[in-house]
Amino acid sequence: LKAAQWHAAVNRSYERLLRASQCGLVLQFGGVVGTLSVFGERAFEVTDAFAAELGLPAADAPWHSHRDRLVELGSALAILAGSLGKIATDVSLLMQSEVGELREVSEPGRGASSALPHKQNPVGCLVALTGARRTPGMLASLLGCMRHEHERALGSWQAEWPVYPDLCRSVAAAVVAIDDTISRMTVDGVRMRSNLEASKGLIYSEALTYALLPSMGKKEARILVETLVSEVGNGHLDLQSAVQNSDAPADGPTKDGLSRAMSLDVLIGNCSRLVERLCGGACASSNEE
């Protein structure tokens, strides 16, 4: 489900970039102040011919000092960088030694630490996070340069123009880095299960509360579950054992029924259906973990 959310976010950025490109990558051709006066009656004929030669759509009118199209395209690029940064953040956290649920396939020298021989740095995540942290400032520069004076501004487009190549390079590097990272990534399902079990069943506190709601009401169920949780925190019990040692509500589910409510099958919930909704059969897996 986490990977499907990554996929969906990147796919939305892809569609967003297509729309922004169709709007923003259009011919700007207008003469000194945008009246096409030197071409007389042939102005639109010349414009269309020039656009065809460059392979660009012809805008309805010259737009030199109106930068909304280009800033929209810059925004779409910055949003993509942010989504890639989100993926990089998740992956790098899951690669931490204390978590260890993801690993990059190691190669000699790749991600090696200069001081710690055992350490493998998530270099792809590093590149993507660098781009994600730089692009907001670039986008702010583009937004700040939109206030062009009349039809021929002084300094605004000159200030914004160097930003676009840097923005494109940062986003492109992040795309390549995340693609490379994901292709080299392996999932440790055993470690995932171990991390879940390390909570001593506390991850099931919500499921337990909802199992008690019909017989106890929300307030009473929450008080009981909080009491059981405190017993787990103060001793060596897990939540399952705390439930078995407690007094079950007389008119509520049995202890066995409560135990069945505290299972991974219940906790996984609608993961498979959500994956299907996010990206269809291509991302669905029979292994829901």
GUDOVEX-710113 format. One line per field, with one value per residue: residue number from 1; x, y, z of N, C-alpha, C in turn; residue in one letter. Coordinates in steps of 0.001 Angstrom, whole numbers, plus 524288, in hexadecimal, padded with zeros to 5 digits. Atoms other than C-alpha are relative to their C-alpha. Layout:
# residues N
num	(NUM	...);
n.X	(X	...);
n.Y	(Y	...);
n.Z	(Z	...);
ca.X	(X	...);
ca.Y	(Y	...);
ca.Z	(Z	...);
c.X	(X	...);
c.Y	(Y	...);
c.Z	(Z	...);
residuo	(A	...);
***
This chain:
# residues 289
num	(1	2	3	4	5	6	7	8	9	10	11	12	13	14	15	16	17	18	19	20	21	22	23	24	25	26	27	28	29	30	31	32	33	34	35	36	37	38	39	40	41	42	43	44	45	46	47	48	49	50	51	52	53	54	55	56	57	58	59	60	61	62	63	64	65	66	67	68	69	70	71	72	73	74	75	76	77	78	79	80	81	82	83	84	85	86	87	88	89	90	91	92	93	94	95	96	97	98	99	100	101	102	103	104	105	106	107	108	109	110	111	112	113	114	115	116	117	118	119	120	121	122	123	124	125	126	127	128	129	130	131	132	133	134	135	136	137	138	139	140	141	142	143	144	145	146	147	148	149	150	151	152	153	154	155	156	157	158	159	160	161	162	163	164	165	166	167	168	169	170	171	172	173	174	175	176	177	178	179	180	181	182	183	184	185	186	187	188	189	190	191	192	193	194	195	196	197	198	199	200	201	202	203	204	205	206	207	208	209	210	211	212	213	214	215	216	217	218	219	220	221	222	223	224	225	226	227	228	229	230	231	232	233	234	235	236	237	238	239	240	241	242	243	244	245	246	247	248	249	250	251	252	253	254	255	256	257	258	259	260	261	262	263	264	265	266	267	268	269	270	271	272	273	274	275	276	277	278	279	280	281	282	283	284	285	286	287	288	289);
n.X	(80344	7FC76	7FDC4	80432	800A5	7FBB6	80145	80457	7FE2C	7FCB7	80372	802B5	7FC39	7FF5D	8047E	7FFB5	7FBED	80213	8039B	7FD0F	7FCC2	80364	80174	7FB8F	7FC15	80266	7FCC2	80040	7FE3F	8037C	7FDB0	7FE35	803EE	803F6	80432	7FEAE	80114	7FC8A	801AA	804D9	8044B	7FDE5	7FDF2	80172	7FDC7	7FA83	7FFE8	8012F	7FBA1	7FB9C	8015C	7FF77	7FA6A	7FDD0	802DC	802C1	80514	8001C	80378	80411	7FDBD	7FAF3	800CD	7FACB	7FFBD	80397	7FCD0	802FE	7FF4A	7FAF7	7FFFD	80314	7FC8A	7FC47	802C0	800A8	7FAE3	7FEDD	80362	7FDAE	7FB6A	801E7	801F0	7FB6A	7FDA7	80326	7FE54	7FAB6	80059	80203	7FC2E	7FB6B	8017D	800A6	7FAD1	7FD00	7FEA3	803E0	804C8	7FDEA	803F9	7FE6A	7FA5D	7FE34	7FC2A	7FADF	7FBE4	7FB1C	7FF75	804F4	801FA	7FC52	7FEA4	7FA60	7FE3D	80266	7FFEB	804D5	80469	80183	80334	803EA	7FE40	80449	80364	7FD2E	8008D	80574	80127	7FD62	80366	804EC	7FF14	7FE51	803E7	8039A	7FD9D	80016	8055C	800F3	7FD99	8035D	804B0	7FE7A	7FEB5	804A5	801FA	7FD6F	8022D	8026B	7FF00	7FA69	7FE17	7FA73	7FD8A	80313	7FF0D	7FA69	7FF21	80273	7FE4C	7FC39	80262	80277	7FC65	7FE9D	80499	80077	7FBC4	800FF	80456	7FE45	7FC83	80335	802D7	7FC4C	7FE3D	8042C	800A8	7FBB0	8009B	8044A	7FE8B	7FC20	80204	80231	8036E	7FF28	80503	7FF1F	7FEEE	804F1	80325	7FD59	80106	80567	8005E	7FD30	803A3	802D2	80590	80277	8020D	80567	80346	8049D	8037A	8025F	803E5	8049B	80297	802DB	803C8	8058D	801D4	7FE57	80000	7FACB	7FD11	7FE95	7FC63	7FAE2	7FDBC	7FE34	7FB72	7FB96	7FE36	7FD1C	7FB2D	7FC66	7FDFA	7FBEB	7FB80	7FD95	7FE41	7FDD3	80455	801A9	8057C	80323	7FFFA	802D5	8058D	80163	7FFD9	803CE	8057A	802D5	80547	803D4	80350	7FCCC	7FD63	7FCC8	7FA6C	7FE30	801D7	7FC99	7FAE4	8006E	80022	7FAA7	7FCE6	7FE0F	803F7	80392	7FD1C	7FEE8	804C3	80132	7FB34	8000D	803D2	7FDE6	7FBEE	802B7	80239	7FBCE	7FCE4	801CD	7FDAE	7FA58	7FD3B	80235	7FCF1	802BD	7FD8D	801D8	7FC14);
n.Y	(7FB50	7FB83	7FF7B	7FE60	7FA5C	7FD83	80070	7FC80	7FA95	7FF04	7FFFE	7FAED	7FC18	800CC	7FD97	7FA57	7FDF0	7FFF3	7FB91	7FB22	7FF85	7FE86	7FA81	7FC82	80024	7FDA9	7FC09	7FA7E	7FD31	7FB8E	7FAE9	7FCE0	7FF88	80411	7FEBD	80242	7FBC2	7FFE9	803F3	7FE3F	803BD	80552	80118	8052E	803C8	8008A	80283	80595	80276	80039	803FF	8051C	80115	80151	80451	7FE0E	7FD9E	7FA49	7FDC2	7FC9C	7FAC6	7FFAB	80047	7FF73	7FE53	80323	804A7	80401	80518	80235	800FD	804C4	80456	80059	80228	8059F	80268	7FFD0	803D6	8051E	8007F	800F3	80562	80363	7FF62	80325	8056E	80076	7FFCC	8050C	80424	7FF50	8016C	805AF	80254	7FF35	804E6	8014A	801CE	80428	802A6	7FF8D	7FFD9	7FF7D	803E7	7FD90	80091	7FDCD	7FA53	7FD2B	7FE84	80169	7FBE3	7FF1C	8012A	804BA	803F3	80303	7FC92	7FF22	7FB4C	7FFFF	7FBA9	7FE43	7FCB7	7FB19	7FCA8	7FE5A	7FC5C	7FB12	7FD49	7FE7E	7FB9E	7FB68	7FE0D	7FBF4	7FADC	7FEA6	7FE89	7FADC	7FC20	7FF5E	7FD1F	7FAA2	7FD37	7FF82	7FA9B	7FD22	7FADD	7FF27	803E5	8011E	7FF51	7FF23	80349	80470	804D5	8011B	802A1	80530	80384	803ED	8039B	80473	80463	8024B	802DC	804C6	80391	8022B	803B8	80473	80328	802B5	8042B	8043D	80242	80329	8048D	80388	801FB	803C0	804B8	802D6	80092	804FB	7FF84	8040D	80108	8022D	7FB91	7FD2D	802B8	7FF69	7FAB6	7FFDA	802ED	7FD27	7FC77	8031E	7FFFA	7FADD	7FE39	801C1	7FD55	7FDDA	8045F	801CF	7FC15	80076	804F2	7FF49	7FBB5	80158	801A3	7FC90	7FA7E	7FE10	7FE31	8046E	80354	7FD68	8005E	8055C	800F9	7FD0F	802EE	80489	7FE0C	7FE9D	804E7	801C5	7FC8F	80075	8054A	80330	80226	7FD86	7FE6C	804C4	8024B	7FC7B	800F6	80512	7FF90	7FC23	801B4	7FE99	7FDF8	80447	8002E	7FEB5	80468	8034B	7FEE5	80221	7FC71	7FB68	80195	80061	7FAA8	7FDFD	8032B	7FD17	80006	7FBA4	7FB13	7FEDB	7FD79	7FFCE	7FEBC	801F2	7FD03	7FAC0	80065	80063	7FAE4	7FC45	800F3	80473	80523	80008	7FF66	80360	80496	803BA	7FFB9	7FAEF	7FD7F);
n.Z	(80000	7FFF0	8053A	80383	7FF30	802E7	80590	80144	7FFB5	80491	80488	80009	801CA	805A0	80293	7FF08	80370	80551	80085	7FF96	804B1	8045A	7FF4B	7FF48	8042F	804A3	8027E	7FE8F	804AE	80009	80105	7FB90	7FBE0	8007D	803B1	80515	803BC	8048F	803D6	8026F	80075	80024	7FAC4	7FE0D	803AC	7FE85	7FAD8	8009F	802C7	7FC54	7FC25	8028A	800B9	7FAE0	7FDAD	7FB65	80110	80024	7FC06	80215	8007F	7FD57	7FA4A	7FDD1	7FA85	7FCD5	7FF36	7FD3D	80288	7FE7C	7FA58	7FF45	80152	7FBAC	7FB76	800D6	7FF1D	7FA64	7FD72	80108	7FC9B	7FAB6	7FFB0	7FFFF	7FAD7	7FC67	800B3	7FDE0	7FA4E	7FE33	800F8	7FCA1	7FAA9	7FFC5	80073	7FB3D	7FD67	7FBFD	8029D	80344	80329	80577	8010E	8055E	8018A	7FF4B	803DD	7FDEE	8004D	80035	7FAE2	7FBDF	7FC4B	7FF91	7FAAE	7FDE5	8042B	8005B	80135	80573	80051	8043C	80345	8034F	7FCC1	7FF17	804A4	80069	7FBC1	80151	803B2	7FD76	7FC71	802FB	803B0	7FE0B	800A0	80593	80156	7FDA6	80376	8049B	7FE5C	7FED4	804D5	80353	80024	8043F	80109	8051D	8040D	80092	7FAA8	7FF30	7FC0B	7FE1C	802E4	7FFA5	7FAFC	7FFE4	80425	7FE35	7FC47	8029A	800CA	7FAF1	7FE38	80327	7FE9E	7FAD2	8004C	80327	7FCC2	7FC22	802BB	8011A	7FB0D	7FDB9	80365	7FEDA	7FAA8	7FFC7	802E5	7FCEF	7FAB3	7FE5D	7FB70	7FC0D	7FD84	7FAC1	7FC84	7FF63	7FC1A	7FAFB	7FE12	7FE39	7FB18	7FBF1	7FD50	7FC14	80125	7FF4F	80502	8007F	7FC25	8029D	8014B	7FB19	7FE68	8034D	7FEC9	7FB14	80060	7FFE9	7FACD	7FBBE	80142	8014E	7FB78	7FCAF	802E9	80019	7FAC1	7FF41	80356	7FDDA	7FB6D	801EB	80260	7FBC3	7FDDA	8039B	7FF78	7FADB	7FEDA	80431	802FE	804D5	7FF94	8002C	7FAC5	7FC84	800EF	7FDC2	7FA44	7FE39	7FF9D	804C0	7FF0F	7FFB7	804A5	80486	8028C	7FCA0	8005E	804F8	8040C	7FFE2	80215	805AE	80215	7FFEB	80391	80480	8041E	7FEE0	80040	8057E	801E1	80595	802DD	8055E	80304	800B4	803FB	8050B	80144	80103	804B5	80303	7FF41	800CD	7FB0F	7FBFD	7FEC7	7FCAF	7FAE4	7FE22	7FCBD);
ca.X	(80000	80B34	8116D	8044E	802F6	81066	80C2F	7FF9A	80675	8108C	805D8	7FE58	80AB5	80C65	7FEA7	800BB	80D44	80676	7FBCC	8056C	80E20	802E1	7FF5E	80CEE	81546	80F6C	81588	818A3	819AD	814FB	81EBC	82254	81583	80D89	805B5	80C7B	80BE7	8178B	810CD	80457	7F956	80261	80503	7FD6D	80211	81032	80D64	8076B	812AF	81CBB	8158A	81515	823A1	826AB	81CAF	81568	8071E	80454	7FEBA	7F250	7FA42	80817	80A3B	817FF	81517	80AC1	8122F	8070F	808FE	8174B	81518	80A79	8144E	81E4E	81432	8117F	8200E	8215F	815B7	81BE9	8288B	820CF	81A23	82739	82C75	82139	8251D	83352	82FA0	827A6	83214	83D4C	835DA	83267	840D0	8453C	84C08	841C6	83704	83DB8	831A6	8379C	84525	84BD9	85358	86162	86C67	87ABB	87C3A	86DD8	86978	875B2	878D2	8863F	8869F	87DBB	880C7	873BE	86B71	863FF	85EEA	85256	858B1	84CCD	84487	84EFA	84E48	83F67	83EC0	8489F	83FD7	833A2	839EE	83F48	83362	82A6C	83419	834E6	82626	825B2	82F19	82636	81A48	821A4	82521	81718	81529	819F8	81838	80EAB	812EB	821C0	82702	83449	83B8D	83068	831F4	840AE	83FD8	836D8	83D6D	84936	83FCB	8393C	8453D	848EB	83B0A	83A9B	847E1	84409	8373B	83D5C	84803	83DB6	835DD	841CA	84604	838C6	83747	844A3	841C9	834C6	83A8B	84525	83C47	8393E	82EBF	83156	82413	829A5	82EC6	821A6	81AA3	824E3	822FC	8144F	815F3	81F41	81395	80E89	80177	7FF45	7FD19	7F001	7EAE7	7E1D7	7DC7A	7DA32	7D31D	7CA06	7C758	7C2AD	7BA8C	7ADAB	7ACFD	7B395	7B292	7BDF9	7C1DA	7C1AD	7C87B	7D34B	7D548	7D64F	7DFD9	7E836	7E8C2	7ED0D	7F71A	7FCDE	7FE2D	805E1	80E96	81123	813EF	8180E	80A96	80651	7F8C9	7F37A	7F78D	7F251	7E509	7E519	7E84B	7DDAC	7CF41	7C7E0	7BB3D	7AFB5	7A7A0	7B301	7BBBF	7C2F1	7D169	7D3AA	7CB6E	7D395	7DFFE	7DB1A	7D8C5	7E722	7ED32	7F519	7EA20	7E13F	7EBC2	7EF2C	7E113	7DE65	7EC95	7EAB5	7DE9A	7E552	7F0FA	7E7B0	7E123	7EE31	7F4F3	7ED5B	7F1E1	7FFAD	80319	7FA86	80131	7FC00	80589	7FEA7	80A18);
ca.Y	(80000	8094B	80694	80820	8159A	8190F	81449	81C1E	828AE	82780	82451	8308A	8387E	83270	83683	843E3	845E0	8421B	84C31	856C3	853DC	854D7	86208	86766	86317	86C4B	875E0	88383	88C78	89A58	8A4C4	8AFDA	8B173	8A5E9	8ABED	8A510	8B236	8B014	8A47D	8ABD1	8A352	89782	89788	88B1B	88427	886C8	882D3	875CB	872EC	87603	86D87	8623E	8637C	862CB	85818	8606E	86435	8725E	87A22	88201	88E62	89259	89052	894E3	89B56	891AD	88659	87E2A	8735C	87185	872A7	86840	85F58	86294	85F8A	85244	84F43	8538A	84B29	83F6C	841FF	84285	8358A	82F55	834FD	82E88	82161	823C5	82749	81ADF	8122B	8181D	816A3	80882	805F8	80A9E	80004	800E6	7FE18	7F649	7F359	7F7CB	7F623	7FACA	7F077	7F332	7F524	7F7C9	8061F	80979	810EB	80D2D	814F1	81B26	817EF	80C28	80022	7F9B8	8055F	8067B	8141D	8158F	81DAD	81DD1	82340	82D6B	8328C	832DF	8399C	843BA	84701	84742	850E4	859DD	85AF2	862A3	86DE8	86D40	86D91	87921	8804B	87DBB	88277	88E7F	891E6	8921F	8A0A8	8A566	8B3B9	8B5F9	8AF06	8AF33	8ACDE	8B094	8A5B4	89C3A	89296	89425	88FC9	8844C	87EE2	87882	871EF	86929	8614C	85F5C	85B41	85184	84BE6	84A1C	84367	83AEC	8368D	83323	82B41	82362	8216D	81C80	813AB	80DD5	80C8F	805B1	7FC50	7F874	7F76B	7EACC	7E90F	7E182	7DBE2	7D491	7E153	7E7D9	7DD69	7DE34	7ECEC	7EB10	7E102	7EA0F	7F293	7E79D	7E852	7F6CB	7F8D0	7F1F8	7FBA9	80230	7F521	7F102	7FDB7	7FC15	7EDE3	7F291	7FE18	7F6EE	7F1D9	7FCCD	80989	811EC	817EF	80B57	803A5	80DBA	80DB8	7FEE4	7FE70	80929	8013C	7F52C	7FD1B	80244	7F44F	7F0E7	7FCC6	7F9FE	7EB81	7E065	7DD6A	7DF8C	7E4E5	7D777	7D253	7DE64	7DBE9	7CDB0	7D1AB	7DC16	7DAEE	7DA90	7E285	7D9EE	7DDA0	7DFDE	7D77B	7CC1E	7CCB4	7C3EF	7CD1B	7D89B	7D121	7CE60	7DCEA	7DF0D	7D8CB	7DD55	7D956	7E321	7ED89	7EC78	7EFFE	7F43D	7F518	7EC98	7F3F7	80101	7FC9B	7F8DC	8061E	80D51	8067B	7FAA9	7ECBE	7F0AB	7F407	7EA46	7DF00	7D299	7D4AD	7DF76	7E1A9);
ca.Z	(80000	80317	7F5E5	7EF18	7F546	7EFDE	7E283	7E2DB	7E6EC	7DC0D	7D249	7D65E	7D452	7C6E9	7C310	7C921	7C168	7B4CB	7B724	7BB33	7AF7F	7A5F7	7ABB8	7AE6E	7A2F1	798E1	78F7D	79485	788A4	78925	785CB	78ED0	79625	7913D	78628	77AB6	773DC	76AD2	76423	760EA	75BDA	75ACB	76984	76CB9	76076	76460	77266	76E5F	76517	76F85	7796F	76FC9	76D20	77BB2	77E57	7884C	7894F	785F1	7914A	78F60	79139	79527	7A3AF	7A6A0	7B3BD	7B841	7BE55	7C3D1	7B9B7	7BCFB	7CB91	7CAA8	7C412	7CE91	7D8F7	7D2E3	7D2F5	7E122	7E525	7DE82	7E5E5	7F293	7EFB7	7EC97	7F93E	8007B	7FAA1	7FE24	80C12	80DCE	807C9	80F88	81C4E	81929	8162D	8238F	82B73	83614	82C28	82174	81953	80C63	806A7	7FA69	7F304	7F6C9	7ED24	7EFE4	7F309	7F1D4	7FDDC	80540	8116F	81296	8211F	8236E	81B2A	81E50	81A7F	80DAC	80B04	8030B	7F870	7EF82	7FA81	7FD0F	7EF1B	7EF17	7FC4B	7F7BB	7EC41	7F4AF	7FE03	7F375	7EAA6	7F3F2	7F3AC	7E4E6	7E3B0	7ED11	7E3F6	7D858	7DFC7	7E43C	7D630	7D12E	7D39D	7C66C	7C341	7B822	7AB8A	7AD1C	7BACE	7C023	7C743	7C9B7	7BEA0	7BF68	7CD9D	7CB12	7BF00	7C5D4	7CF5A	7C550	7C148	7CF95	7D2E1	7C7AC	7CB38	7D973	7D626	7CB94	7D4F8	7DF26	7D532	7D120	7DF45	7E3EA	7D81B	7DAEC	7E982	7E7A0	7DDA4	7E761	7F32C	7FA56	804A7	81130	814CE	82079	8262E	823AF	82B84	83636	8372A	83844	84303	84A4E	84DDD	856AF	84FF4	8527C	843E7	8460E	8501C	8463E	84187	84FA0	852A3	84704	84AAD	85805	85332	850DA	85EDE	86682	85F38	85AF3	867FC	86FD3	86519	86444	87308	87338	867D0	86DC9	87A5F	872E7	86B5D	877FE	87CF5	870CC	87280	880DF	87FEA	87729	871AB	863CA	860D5	85D90	86AF1	871BD	86B6A	86F97	87DA4	87E31	88148	87476	873CE	87771	86B91	8625D	859D5	85FFB	86299	856EC	84EB6	85330	8500A	84257	84085	8436F	8377A	82BDB	822BC	8298D	82A3F	81BD2	8191C	80B30	806C8	7FAC4	7F676	7F8A0	7F086	7E592	7E65B	7E648	7DB20	7D680	7D4D6	7D0E7	7DEF1	7E622	7ECBF	7F2AF	7FDD4	8054C	80E66);
c.X	(80369	80249	7FBE7	7FEE4	80460	7FEB3	7FBCE	801BE	80355	7FCA5	7FCEC	803AC	800F6	7FB8E	80023	80410	7FE32	7FC7A	802F7	80362	7FCBE	7FE7D	804BF	803E0	7FD8D	8037E	7FF18	80279	7FC84	8025C	80124	7FC0A	7FB84	7FB91	800DF	7FF70	8035C	7FE5B	7FAD7	7FBE8	801E3	801D2	7FED0	8020B	805B8	8007A	7FF28	80481	804B1	7FF00	800AD	805B7	80285	7FD4A	7FD37	7FA8F	8007F	7FC22	7FBEC	8020C	8055B	7FF46	80504	8000F	7FBE9	8025E	7FD07	800C6	80509	80035	7FCAD	8034D	8041E	7FD94	7FF56	80525	80149	7FCA8	80211	804BE	7FE5E	7FE06	80480	802E0	7FD11	80195	80563	80005	7FE2A	80420	804A3	7FEBE	7FF64	8052F	8033F	800EC	7FBE8	7FAF2	80142	7FC11	80127	805F4	800DF	803D4	8055E	8039F	804F7	80041	7FAF5	7FE07	803A4	80130	805EB	80217	7FE0D	7FFB0	7FAE5	7FB6C	7FF14	7FC4A	7FC1E	800F4	7FBB3	7FC46	80286	7FF40	7FA73	7FE98	802A5	7FCAA	7FB0B	800BD	8019F	7FB90	7FC23	80231	8000E	7FA8C	7FEA6	80266	7FC9A	7FB16	80145	8012B	7FB47	7FE32	802FF	7FD4E	7FDDC	80163	805C6	8029E	805EC	801E5	7FD00	80121	805CB	80146	7FDD3	80299	8041B	7FD97	7FE00	803C9	8016F	7FB85	7FF7B	80440	7FEFE	7FBBD	8019F	8039B	7FCF2	7FD01	80393	8018C	7FBD7	7FF02	80437	7FF64	7FBC5	80174	803E6	7FDFB	7FDF6	7FD07	80100	7FAE9	8008A	800F6	7FB10	7FCAA	80269	7FF01	7FA69	7FF77	802B8	7FC79	7FCFB	7FA17	7FD5B	7FDEE	7FA47	7FC4D	7FB12	7FC1B	7FD40	7FBCA	7FB02	7FD17	7FCAD	7FB95	7FA4C	7FDE8	80127	7FF3E	80595	80337	801EE	803F0	8056F	802AB	80235	804EC	804BE	80230	80345	8053A	803FA	8024E	80456	804EB	802E5	80231	80230	7FBB6	7FFBE	7FA24	7FC68	7FF96	7FD07	7FA1C	7FE4F	7FFDD	7FBEE	7FA96	7FD21	7FAA0	7FBF2	7FCCC	80300	80270	80344	805B8	80240	7FE55	80348	80560	7FFE2	7FFD7	8056F	8037D	801C7	7FC07	7FC23	802CC	8012E	7FB48	7FF48	804C5	7FFB5	7FC3F	801F1	80452	7FD8C	7FDD4	80445	802BF	7FE85	80329	805E3	80302	7FDFC	80356	7FCD5	80242	7FED9	803E4	80361);
c.Y	(804E5	800F2	801BD	805D1	80305	80026	803F0	805B3	80166	8002F	8051E	80450	7FF90	802A2	805E9	8028A	80030	804B8	80524	800DB	801BE	805BD	80394	80027	801CD	80468	80564	80311	804BE	80534	802E6	8001A	7FC29	8013C	7FDAB	80402	7FFB2	7FC1A	8015C	7FBBB	7FA55	7FE2B	7FA6A	7FBAC	7FEFB	7FD32	7FA22	7FD1F	7FF54	7FBC2	7FA88	7FE87	7FE57	7FB50	8017F	801DC	805F2	801F4	8037B	80586	7FFF3	8008D	80116	80141	7FD54	7FA8F	7FB77	7FA94	7FD5F	7FED2	7FB32	7FB32	7FF47	7FDB4	7FA17	7FD1B	7FFD0	7FC1A	7FA80	7FF2A	7FEEA	7FA7A	7FC1D	80060	7FCFD	7FA41	7FF3C	80014	7FAC9	7FBBE	80082	7FEA7	7FA1F	7FD26	800B1	7FACC	7FE57	7FDEB	7FB69	7FD1A	80040	8000D	8011E	7FB99	80291	7FEC6	8024D	805E4	8030A	8010E	7FEC2	804B5	80081	7FE76	7FAC1	7FBDA	7FD14	80327	8005D	8049C	7FF9D	80482	801F3	8038E	8054D	803C3	80219	803F4	80540	8032D	801F7	804B4	804F0	8025E	803EB	8057F	801C1	801C5	80556	80454	800FF	8030F	805BD	8033B	800DB	8059F	80337	80549	80041	7FB9F	7FEA8	80118	800A9	7FC85	7FB1F	7FB01	7FEA2	7FD22	7FA77	7FC2B	7FC06	7FBDF	7FB14	7FB7F	7FD45	7FCC0	7FAD9	7FC13	7FD61	7FBDB	7FB2E	7FC71	7FCE3	7FB7D	7FB55	7FD3F	7FC82	7FB25	7FBEE	7FD8B	7FBD1	7FAE5	7FCAD	7FE77	7FA7E	800D7	7FB68	7FF29	7FDD6	8046B	80338	7FD79	80081	8055F	8008E	7FD4D	802C9	803B6	7FD47	80052	80542	80230	7FE7F	802EE	8024C	7FBAE	7FDF8	803C7	7FF69	7FADC	80076	803F6	7FE48	7FEBB	803F8	805CA	80203	80161	7FB74	7FC75	80266	7FFA6	7FA88	7FEF1	802FD	7FD59	7FB49	801A7	80162	7FB29	7FDD6	80346	7FF47	7FA9C	7FD4C	7FD82	8026E	80100	7FB3E	7FD92	8036A	7FF4E	7FAED	8003F	803C4	7FD8C	801E5	80221	7FB9C	7FF80	80140	7FB3B	7FCEB	8018C	7FDF0	80382	804E3	7FEBA	7FFA4	8055E	80261	7FC7A	80358	80034	8047E	80531	80196	8027E	7FF97	8013C	7FE57	80327	80585	8000C	7FFC4	80549	803E8	7FF04	7FB08	7FB19	7FFF8	80043	7FC4B	7FB29	7FC66	7FFEA	80565	802A2	80395);
c.Z	(80000	7FA93	7FC0C	80096	7FD48	7FA31	7FE6A	80002	7FB44	7FB12	7FF9D	7FE1A	7FA28	7FD06	80097	7FC73	7FA54	7FF25	7FFFD	7FB2E	7FB58	8004F	7FFB8	7FB91	7FAEA	7FDFF	80265	7FB89	7FF6B	7FEB6	80508	8046F	7FF57	7FC5F	7FA96	7FB92	7FB13	7FBCB	7FD6D	7FFE5	7FFEF	80568	801C8	7FC6A	80162	80542	7FF87	7FD5A	803A1	8041F	7FDC1	7FF60	80522	80290	80502	7FE72	7FFE8	80417	7FD67	7FF09	8029C	805E9	8030C	805D0	80373	80099	8027D	7FD9A	801E1	805D3	80148	7FECF	80447	804DE	7FF76	800DE	805CF	80307	7FF25	8037B	8059F	800BB	7FFFD	80534	80428	7FFAB	80272	805ED	8022D	7FF84	803B1	805A7	80096	7FF6C	804EB	802C3	803F5	7FDB0	7FC67	7FCAB	7FA26	7FFAE	7FA41	7FEE3	8001F	7FB74	8024E	7FF27	80010	80588	80477	80374	80052	80558	8020B	7FBB9	7FF4B	7FDE4	7FA24	7FFC4	7FB76	7FC3D	7FC5A	802E7	800F5	7FB70	7FF96	80439	7FF13	7FC39	80290	8038F	7FD25	7FCCD	80252	7FF6E	7FA55	7FE62	80249	7FCA1	7FB3F	8015B	80102	7FB32	7FC7B	7FF4C	7FBF7	7FF2C	7FA6C	7FC21	7FF58	8053D	8002A	80479	80188	7FCFC	7FFFE	8051D	80006	7FC4A	801CF	8039A	7FD47	7FEE3	8051B	80224	7FD0E	80157	80545	7FFDA	7FCEB	80328	8040E	7FD89	7FF15	80512	80269	7FCB6	80124	80565	80044	7FD42	802FC	80563	800FC	80516	803A1	802FB	80579	803E3	800DD	80443	80573	80259	801FA	8054E	80476	80309	8045A	7FF3F	80070	7FADF	7FF4E	803AA	7FD86	7FEB9	804D4	801D1	7FCD8	800EE	804F0	7FF9A	8005B	80572	80443	7FEE2	7FF91	804D6	8034C	7FD42	7FFF7	8054F	800E8	7FCD7	80202	804D6	7FE60	7FD99	80434	8028E	7FC82	800AF	8051F	8012D	7FB45	7FCAF	7FA93	8006E	7FFE9	80572	803D9	7FF68	8028C	805F6	8022C	80080	7FB23	80158	7FFB9	7FB06	7FB07	7FD89	803E3	7FF71	7FAE7	7FB76	7FFC4	7FDCE	7FA15	7FD70	7FFB6	7FCBD	7FB70	7FB9C	800B9	7FF25	7FA62	7FD5B	7FA24	7FCA5	7FA47	7FC98	7FF05	7FBDF	7FA97	7FE5A	7FE7A	7FAD6	7FD1F	800E5	7FF81	80516	80431	800AC	8036C	8057A	80248	8039F	7FC9E);
residuo	(L	K	A	A	Q	W	H	A	A	V	N	R	S	Y	E	R	L	L	R	A	S	Q	C	G	L	V	L	Q	F	G	G	V	V	G	T	L	S	V	F	G	E	R	A	F	E	V	T	D	A	F	A	A	E	L	G	L	P	A	A	D	A	P	W	H	S	H	R	D	R	L	V	E	L	G	S	A	L	A	I	L	A	G	S	L	G	K	I	A	T	D	V	S	L	L	M	Q	S	E	V	G	E	L	R	E	V	S	E	P	G	R	G	A	S	S	A	L	P	H	K	Q	N	P	V	G	C	L	V	A	L	T	G	A	R	R	T	P	G	M	L	A	S	L	L	G	C	M	R	H	E	H	E	R	A	L	G	S	W	Q	A	E	W	P	V	Y	P	D	L	C	R	S	V	A	A	A	V	V	A	I	D	D	T	I	S	R	M	T	V	D	G	V	R	M	R	S	N	L	E	A	S	K	G	L	I	Y	S	E	A	L	T	Y	A	L	L	P	S	M	G	K	K	E	A	R	I	L	V	E	T	L	V	S	E	V	G	N	G	H	L	D	L	Q	S	A	V	Q	N	S	D	A	P	A	D	G	P	T	K	D	G	L	S	R	A	M	S	L	D	V	L	I	G	N	C	S	R	L	V	E	R	L	C	G	G	A	C	A	S	S	N	E	E);
***
